[in-house]
């Protein structure tokens, strides 16, 4: 497998140098990678672990922590930055009115179900997590639900990547760069498709 090149996981310098060193910088690099693209980072690190170039636990831990920290970050920004900002600069009728109170009550009752659905539906996480933070959903509940959802999601992605990746690696070894470029193209198409789907959902909601 020495001929298989490392492609899009070469993040922040020569990432291949990190693969033979302490696992901590590998995990940190993956965490940063998930902030840029969860899909590319999870699939890429899963394939690297399937190829034996990265320890499975390191790849999984880096992706899981990065995704969970990203979810928590959105919640915290909305709750402890966005909410105080709007309460200071917008009328009380906008930030403390009856509609806000009802929304806060609703998120306390239905927030758990929303978080579970959101984790597995493309394009819904950003607005849902920001809304959960802004409407002050219980922080412990948010972290527990998103943590468990991330655990399942990350494990599912790794299982799929390992199942498919083990079949692809001999093919990638045979055709070297051409195969890797083709595979990277497929991943990028998948990511682009998710972005387009999200865009059309936003447009349809704006016309309602």
TORLOZA-164687 format. One line per field, with one value per residue: residue in three letters; x, y, z of N, C-alpha, C in turn. Coordinates in steps of 0.2 Angstrom, whole numbers, plus 5000, padded with zeros to 4 digits. Layout:
% residues N
type: [ALA, ...]
n_u: [X, ...]
n_v: [Y, ...]
n_w: [Z, ...]
ca_u: [X, ...]
ca_v: [Y, ...]
ca_w: [Z, ...]
c_u: [X, ...]
c_v: [Y, ...]
c_w: [Z, ...]
***
This chain:
% residues 208
type: [UNK, UNK, UNK, UNK, UNK, UNK, UNK, UNK, UNK, UNK, UNK, UNK, UNK, UNK, UNK, UNK, UNK, UNK, UNK, UNK, UNK, UNK, UNK, UNK, UNK, UNK, UNK, UNK, UNK, UNK, UNK, UNK, UNK, UNK, UNK, UNK, UNK, UNK, UNK, UNK, UNK, UNK, UNK, UNK, UNK, UNK, UNK, UNK, UNK, UNK, UNK, UNK, UNK, UNK, UNK, UNK, UNK, UNK, UNK, UNK, UNK, UNK, UNK, UNK, UNK, UNK, UNK, UNK, UNK, UNK, UNK, UNK, UNK, UNK, UNK, UNK, UNK, UNK, UNK, UNK, UNK, UNK, UNK, UNK, UNK, UNK, UNK, UNK, UNK, UNK, UNK, UNK, UNK, UNK, UNK, UNK, UNK, UNK, UNK, UNK, UNK, UNK, UNK, UNK, UNK, UNK, UNK, UNK, UNK, UNK, UNK, UNK, UNK, UNK, UNK, UNK, UNK, UNK, UNK, UNK, UNK, UNK, UNK, UNK, UNK, UNK, UNK, UNK, UNK, UNK, UNK, UNK, UNK, UNK, UNK, UNK, UNK, UNK, UNK, UNK, UNK, UNK, UNK, UNK, UNK, UNK, UNK, UNK, UNK, UNK, UNK, UNK, UNK, UNK, UNK, UNK, UNK, UNK, UNK, UNK, UNK, UNK, UNK, UNK, UNK, UNK, UNK, UNK, UNK, UNK, UNK, UNK, UNK, UNK, UNK, UNK, UNK, UNK, UNK, UNK, UNK, UNK, UNK, UNK, UNK, UNK, UNK, UNK, UNK, UNK, UNK, UNK, UNK, UNK, UNK, UNK, UNK, UNK, UNK, UNK, UNK, UNK, UNK, UNK, UNK, UNK, UNK, UNK]
n_u: [5004, 5011, 5011, 5000, 4994, 4993, 4980, 4968, 4968, 4979, 4981, 4985, 4999, 5012, 5003, 5006, 5017, 5013, 5007, 5015, 5019, 5016, 4999, 4992, 4993, 4988, 4974, 4971, 4973, 4963, 4951, 4951, 4950, 4936, 4929, 4930, 4926, 4915, 4911, 4922, 4933, 4929, 4927, 4939, 4949, 4944, 4946, 4960, 4963, 4958, 4967, 4978, 4986, 4983, 4979, 4964, 4957, 4962, 4958, 4944, 4942, 4946, 4938, 4925, 4926, 4929, 4917, 4907, 4912, 4910, 4896, 4893, 4899, 4891, 4879, 4883, 4888, 4876, 4868, 4876, 4881, 4874, 4860, 4861, 4866, 4855, 4845, 4850, 4851, 4839, 4821, 4811, 4799, 4803, 4813, 4808, 4795, 4779, 4779, 4793, 4793, 4784, 4791, 4803, 4797, 4792, 4804, 4810, 4802, 4801, 4814, 4823, 4819, 4820, 4834, 4839, 4834, 4839, 4853, 4854, 4849, 4853, 4859, 4852, 4857, 4865, 4855, 4846, 4854, 4859, 4846, 4843, 4852, 4849, 4836, 4838, 4839, 4841, 4857, 4864, 4856, 4857, 4870, 4872, 4862, 4867, 4880, 4878, 4871, 4881, 4891, 4885, 4883, 4896, 4902, 4894, 4898, 4911, 4910, 4904, 4913, 4924, 4919, 4917, 4929, 4939, 4937, 4940, 4953, 4963, 4960, 4963, 4977, 4981, 4979, 4984, 4987, 4977, 4965, 4964, 4961, 4949, 4941, 4941, 4935, 4922, 4918, 4918, 4908, 4897, 4897, 4895, 4882, 4874, 4875, 4869, 4856, 4853, 4853, 4841, 4831, 4832, 4828, 4815, 4808, 4809, 4800, 4788]
n_v: [4994, 5006, 5014, 5021, 5037, 5051, 5062, 5074, 5075, 5082, 5093, 5110, 5111, 5098, 5085, 5072, 5070, 5070, 5058, 5048, 5052, 5058, 5054, 5065, 5078, 5073, 5071, 5084, 5090, 5084, 5088, 5102, 5100, 5096, 5107, 5114, 5105, 5092, 5081, 5078, 5077, 5066, 5055, 5055, 5053, 5041, 5032, 5033, 5027, 5014, 5010, 5009, 5019, 5028, 5027, 5018, 5022, 5035, 5042, 5041, 5047, 5060, 5065, 5063, 5071, 5084, 5086, 5086, 5097, 5107, 5107, 5111, 5123, 5131, 5132, 5138, 5151, 5156, 5157, 5164, 5174, 5179, 5180, 5189, 5200, 5204, 5206, 5218, 5227, 5226, 5229, 5225, 5219, 5211, 5202, 5198, 5195, 5187, 5177, 5173, 5168, 5157, 5150, 5146, 5138, 5128, 5123, 5117, 5106, 5099, 5099, 5089, 5079, 5086, 5088, 5075, 5072, 5082, 5079, 5069, 5074, 5083, 5100, 5105, 5107, 5119, 5130, 5124, 5121, 5134, 5140, 5132, 5137, 5150, 5150, 5146, 5132, 5118, 5117, 5105, 5095, 5097, 5095, 5082, 5075, 5079, 5074, 5060, 5058, 5062, 5052, 5041, 5045, 5047, 5035, 5027, 5033, 5030, 5016, 5014, 5020, 5011, 4999, 5001, 5006, 4997, 4989, 4997, 5001, 4991, 4994, 5008, 5007, 5001, 5010, 5022, 5039, 5043, 5036, 5040, 5054, 5053, 5047, 5057, 5067, 5061, 5062, 5076, 5079, 5073, 5081, 5094, 5091, 5090, 5103, 5110, 5104, 5109, 5123, 5124, 5120, 5131, 5141, 5137, 5138, 5152, 5157, 5153]
n_w: [5000, 5000, 4989, 4988, 4987, 4998, 4998, 4999, 5013, 5017, 5026, 5032, 5030, 5028, 5030, 5030, 5037, 5050, 5052, 5057, 5069, 5086, 5092, 5096, 5088, 5076, 5080, 5083, 5071, 5063, 5070, 5067, 5054, 5053, 5056, 5044, 5034, 5037, 5030, 5021, 5029, 5038, 5029, 5023, 5033, 5038, 5027, 5027, 5039, 5036, 5026, 5034, 5037, 5047, 5064, 5069, 5080, 5082, 5071, 5072, 5084, 5083, 5073, 5079, 5090, 5084, 5077, 5087, 5095, 5086, 5085, 5098, 5099, 5090, 5097, 5109, 5104, 5099, 5111, 5121, 5115, 5103, 5108, 5119, 5112, 5103, 5112, 5118, 5107, 5100, 5099, 5113, 5110, 5100, 5105, 5118, 5117, 5116, 5106, 5106, 5119, 5118, 5108, 5116, 5125, 5117, 5112, 5123, 5125, 5113, 5108, 5109, 5100, 5088, 5088, 5086, 5073, 5065, 5065, 5055, 5044, 5029, 5029, 5039, 5052, 5056, 5057, 5066, 5078, 5081, 5084, 5095, 5104, 5105, 5110, 5122, 5126, 5137, 5142, 5146, 5142, 5128, 5125, 5128, 5120, 5107, 5108, 5109, 5097, 5088, 5090, 5085, 5072, 5067, 5069, 5060, 5048, 5047, 5047, 5035, 5026, 5029, 5025, 5011, 5008, 5010, 4999, 4989, 4990, 4984, 4971, 4970, 4973, 4962, 4951, 4955, 4956, 4946, 4950, 4963, 4961, 4954, 4964, 4974, 4966, 4966, 4980, 4981, 4973, 4980, 4991, 4986, 4980, 4992, 4997, 4987, 4988, 5001, 4998, 4989, 4998, 5007, 4998, 4995, 5008, 5010, 5000, 5005]
ca_u: [5000, 5015, 5010, 4994, 4996, 4988, 4977, 4965, 4969, 4986, 4979, 4990, 5006, 5013, 5000, 5008, 5022, 5010, 5004, 5020, 5021, 5011, 4992, 4988, 4993, 4983, 4968, 4970, 4972, 4956, 4946, 4951, 4947, 4929, 4926, 4930, 4921, 4914, 4911, 4928, 4937, 4927, 4928, 4946, 4952, 4942, 4950, 4967, 4963, 4957, 4973, 4983, 4991, 4982, 4976, 4957, 4954, 4964, 4954, 4937, 4941, 4947, 4932, 4920, 4927, 4928, 4910, 4904, 4914, 4907, 4889, 4892, 4901, 4886, 4875, 4886, 4888, 4869, 4866, 4879, 4883, 4868, 4854, 4863, 4867, 4849, 4842, 4853, 4850, 4833, 4816, 4809, 4794, 4806, 4817, 4805, 4788, 4775, 4782, 4799, 4792, 4781, 4797, 4807, 4793, 4792, 4811, 4811, 4798, 4802, 4821, 4827, 4818, 4823, 4841, 4840, 4832, 4844, 4860, 4854, 4846, 4858, 4857, 4847, 4861, 4866, 4849, 4843, 4859, 4858, 4840, 4843, 4856, 4846, 4830, 4841, 4838, 4845, 4864, 4866, 4852, 4859, 4877, 4871, 4859, 4871, 4885, 4876, 4870, 4888, 4894, 4882, 4884, 4903, 4903, 4891, 4902, 4917, 4909, 4903, 4920, 4929, 4917, 4918, 4936, 4943, 4936, 4943, 4960, 4967, 4959, 4967, 4984, 4983, 4978, 4987, 4984, 4970, 4960, 4962, 4958, 4942, 4937, 4941, 4929, 4915, 4917, 4917, 4901, 4893, 4897, 4891, 4875, 4871, 4875, 4863, 4850, 4852, 4851, 4834, 4827, 4831, 4823, 4808, 4806, 4809, 4795, 4782]
ca_v: [5000, 5012, 5018, 5025, 5044, 5055, 5068, 5080, 5076, 5086, 5100, 5113, 5109, 5091, 5081, 5065, 5070, 5069, 5052, 5044, 5055, 5057, 5055, 5072, 5083, 5070, 5072, 5091, 5092, 5082, 5093, 5108, 5098, 5095, 5114, 5116, 5100, 5086, 5075, 5076, 5075, 5059, 5050, 5054, 5049, 5034, 5029, 5032, 5021, 5008, 5009, 5007, 5025, 5031, 5022, 5019, 5026, 5042, 5045, 5041, 5052, 5067, 5067, 5064, 5077, 5090, 5087, 5088, 5103, 5112, 5108, 5115, 5130, 5135, 5133, 5143, 5157, 5159, 5158, 5168, 5180, 5181, 5182, 5196, 5206, 5206, 5209, 5225, 5232, 5226, 5230, 5220, 5215, 5206, 5197, 5195, 5195, 5181, 5172, 5170, 5164, 5151, 5146, 5143, 5132, 5122, 5120, 5113, 5100, 5095, 5100, 5082, 5076, 5090, 5087, 5069, 5072, 5087, 5076, 5065, 5078, 5088, 5107, 5108, 5108, 5126, 5134, 5121, 5122, 5141, 5141, 5129, 5141, 5157, 5149, 5143, 5125, 5116, 5115, 5098, 5091, 5098, 5092, 5074, 5073, 5080, 5070, 5053, 5058, 5062, 5046, 5036, 5047, 5046, 5028, 5025, 5036, 5026, 5009, 5014, 5021, 5005, 4994, 5002, 5008, 4991, 4986, 5002, 5002, 4988, 4998, 5014, 5005, 4999, 5015, 5027, 5046, 5044, 5033, 5045, 5060, 5051, 5046, 5064, 5070, 5059, 5065, 5083, 5079, 5072, 5087, 5099, 5089, 5092, 5110, 5112, 5102, 5114, 5129, 5124, 5120, 5138, 5145, 5135, 5141, 5159, 5158, 5151]
ca_w: [5000, 5000, 4983, 4988, 4989, 5003, 4994, 5002, 5020, 5018, 5029, 5037, 5029, 5025, 5035, 5030, 5042, 5057, 5053, 5060, 5075, 5091, 5089, 5098, 5083, 5071, 5082, 5083, 5064, 5061, 5073, 5063, 5047, 5053, 5055, 5037, 5030, 5041, 5026, 5018, 5035, 5041, 5024, 5021, 5039, 5038, 5022, 5029, 5044, 5032, 5022, 5039, 5037, 5053, 5069, 5068, 5086, 5082, 5066, 5074, 5090, 5080, 5069, 5084, 5094, 5080, 5075, 5093, 5097, 5081, 5087, 5104, 5097, 5087, 5102, 5113, 5100, 5099, 5117, 5125, 5111, 5099, 5112, 5123, 5107, 5101, 5118, 5119, 5101, 5096, 5103, 5118, 5107, 5096, 5109, 5124, 5116, 5117, 5101, 5109, 5125, 5116, 5105, 5121, 5128, 5112, 5111, 5129, 5124, 5107, 5106, 5109, 5094, 5083, 5087, 5083, 5066, 5062, 5064, 5049, 5038, 5027, 5029, 5045, 5058, 5057, 5060, 5072, 5084, 5083, 5087, 5102, 5109, 5106, 5114, 5128, 5127, 5142, 5139, 5147, 5137, 5121, 5124, 5129, 5114, 5101, 5109, 5107, 5089, 5084, 5091, 5081, 5065, 5066, 5069, 5054, 5042, 5047, 5045, 5028, 5023, 5030, 5021, 5004, 5007, 5009, 4992, 4984, 4991, 4979, 4965, 4971, 4973, 4955, 4946, 4959, 4956, 4943, 4954, 4969, 4959, 4953, 4970, 4977, 4963, 4968, 4986, 4980, 4970, 4985, 4996, 4982, 4980, 4999, 4997, 4982, 4992, 5006, 4995, 4987, 5004, 5010, 4994, 4996, 5014, 5009, 4996, 5008]
c_u: [5004, 5014, 5004, 4995, 4991, 4986, 4974, 4965, 4976, 4984, 4984, 4997, 5006, 5010, 5003, 5014, 5019, 5008, 5009, 5022, 5016, 5004, 4989, 4988, 4988, 4976, 4966, 4969, 4965, 4950, 4946, 4948, 4939, 4926, 4926, 4925, 4921, 4915, 4918, 4933, 4936, 4929, 4936, 4950, 4950, 4945, 4957, 4968, 4962, 4963, 4979, 4988, 4989, 4978, 4968, 4955, 4956, 4959, 4947, 4937, 4942, 4941, 4926, 4920, 4926, 4921, 4906, 4905, 4911, 4900, 4888, 4894, 4895, 4881, 4877, 4886, 4881, 4867, 4869, 4882, 4877, 4862, 4856, 4863, 4860, 4845, 4844, 4851, 4844, 4827, 4814, 4804, 4797, 4810, 4814, 4798, 4785, 4778, 4788, 4798, 4789, 4787, 4801, 4803, 4793, 4799, 4813, 4807, 4800, 4810, 4825, 4826, 4821, 4831, 4843, 4839, 4837, 4851, 4860, 4851, 4851, 4855, 4853, 4851, 4862, 4860, 4846, 4848, 4859, 4852, 4840, 4847, 4852, 4840, 4832, 4838, 4843, 4852, 4866, 4863, 4855, 4866, 4876, 4868, 4864, 4877, 4884, 4875, 4877, 4891, 4891, 4883, 4891, 4905, 4900, 4895, 4908, 4916, 4907, 4909, 4924, 4926, 4918, 4926, 4940, 4943, 4939, 4950, 4964, 4966, 4963, 4974, 4986, 4983, 4981, 4983, 4977, 4965, 4958, 4959, 4951, 4938, 4936, 4935, 4922, 4913, 4915, 4910, 4896, 4892, 4893, 4884, 4871, 4871, 4869, 4856, 4848, 4850, 4844, 4830, 4826, 4827, 4816, 4804, 4805, 4803, 4788, 4779]
c_v: [5006, 5016, 5022, 5032, 5047, 5061, 5073, 5080, 5079, 5093, 5103, 5111, 5102, 5087, 5074, 5064, 5068, 5062, 5047, 5047, 5054, 5058, 5062, 5076, 5080, 5072, 5080, 5093, 5090, 5086, 5099, 5106, 5098, 5102, 5116, 5111, 5094, 5080, 5073, 5074, 5068, 5054, 5049, 5051, 5042, 5029, 5028, 5027, 5014, 5005, 5008, 5013, 5029, 5026, 5024, 5023, 5033, 5045, 5046, 5047, 5059, 5069, 5068, 5070, 5084, 5091, 5089, 5095, 5109, 5113, 5112, 5122, 5134, 5137, 5139, 5150, 5160, 5161, 5164, 5174, 5183, 5184, 5189, 5202, 5208, 5209, 5216, 5229, 5231, 5227, 5224, 5216, 5210, 5200, 5194, 5195, 5188, 5175, 5169, 5166, 5157, 5146, 5143, 5137, 5126, 5119, 5115, 5106, 5096, 5096, 5094, 5079, 5079, 5089, 5080, 5069, 5076, 5083, 5072, 5068, 5083, 5095, 5109, 5109, 5115, 5130, 5131, 5122, 5130, 5143, 5138, 5134, 5147, 5156, 5146, 5136, 5123, 5114, 5108, 5094, 5091, 5095, 5084, 5072, 5073, 5075, 5063, 5053, 5058, 5056, 5041, 5038, 5046, 5039, 5025, 5027, 5031, 5019, 5009, 5015, 5015, 5000, 4995, 5003, 5002, 4988, 4991, 5002, 4998, 4992, 5004, 5013, 5004, 5005, 5022, 5034, 5046, 5042, 5038, 5051, 5059, 5050, 5053, 5068, 5068, 5062, 5072, 5084, 5078, 5078, 5093, 5097, 5091, 5099, 5113, 5110, 5107, 5121, 5129, 5123, 5127, 5142, 5143, 5138, 5149, 5161, 5157, 5157]
c_w: [5000, 4994, 4983, 4991, 4994, 4999, 4999, 5010, 5022, 5020, 5033, 5036, 5027, 5031, 5035, 5035, 5049, 5058, 5056, 5067, 5081, 5089, 5091, 5092, 5077, 5073, 5081, 5075, 5061, 5064, 5069, 5056, 5047, 5053, 5048, 5033, 5034, 5036, 5023, 5023, 5037, 5035, 5023, 5027, 5039, 5033, 5023, 5034, 5041, 5028, 5027, 5040, 5044, 5058, 5069, 5074, 5085, 5077, 5068, 5080, 5087, 5076, 5074, 5088, 5090, 5079, 5081, 5095, 5092, 5083, 5093, 5103, 5094, 5092, 5107, 5110, 5100, 5106, 5121, 5121, 5107, 5103, 5116, 5118, 5105, 5106, 5119, 5113, 5098, 5101, 5107, 5114, 5102, 5099, 5115, 5123, 5117, 5112, 5104, 5115, 5123, 5112, 5110, 5124, 5123, 5112, 5117, 5128, 5118, 5104, 5105, 5102, 5088, 5082, 5084, 5075, 5062, 5060, 5057, 5043, 5036, 5027, 5034, 5051, 5060, 5060, 5066, 5078, 5086, 5086, 5094, 5106, 5110, 5110, 5120, 5130, 5133, 5140, 5140, 5143, 5130, 5120, 5124, 5122, 5108, 5102, 5107, 5099, 5085, 5085, 5086, 5073, 5063, 5065, 5062, 5048, 5042, 5045, 5038, 5024, 5023, 5025, 5014, 5003, 5006, 5002, 4987, 4984, 4986, 4972, 4964, 4970, 4965, 4950, 4949, 4958, 4952, 4947, 4960, 4967, 4957, 4959, 4974, 4973, 4965, 4975, 4986, 4977, 4975, 4990, 4992, 4981, 4987, 4999, 4993, 4985, 4997, 5004, 4993, 4993, 5007, 5005, 4994, 5002, 5013, 5005, 4999, 5012]
***
